[in-house]
Amino acid sequence: MIVGSDLYSQAWQVTYSVISGNVIDPITRGGSQWVFADFPQIQEGNEKQFPRHPIITIDPFQNDSMNLTNTQTENIITTTITVHDTNKRRLDSVSSDVFNSLNSNKGLFLQSGMKAMNITPEGIESMIFDRNNRIHMKGIGANFKVHL
């Protein structure tokens, strides 16, 4: 159960557990990580350390709003989960898997004290270039209500 002193990191950890436990990595990595808190930074000259695409990033949770009552605090917290990939078809498939895993595990979120309010594919595909690769990104926004 989420407690107020550690709200954001616990919410992130529950979200990470749902995604990493339910979204199957479409490529063989030999156990390497592919879900991150931030886009991996690799020092120049060590490009081989960069994980292969696709990768998933879960942004830190932020407090969207707070309602106070006599007995408890109700927080609306938000995050964005972004899938990054060099292959557009695989990007769509993995983002769909992320979206479905979040929606189908609302009970697990609820057990942790997070009531899922909105889980919305953002539908935005951006292209950035990294090491001469075109990287496509697709985000999924998630809002949760947490009573403390």
WOURUR-V587765 format. One record per helix or strand of 3 or more residues. SS is the DSSP state (@ for helix, = for strand). FROM is the first residue (numbers start at 1). LEN is the number of residues. If there is no record, write none. Layout:
SS/FROM/LEN + SS/FROM/LEN
//
This chain:
@/4/19 + @/47/3 + =/55/4 + =/62/7 + =/73/13 + @/88/17 + @/106/6 + =/114/17 + =/133/15
//
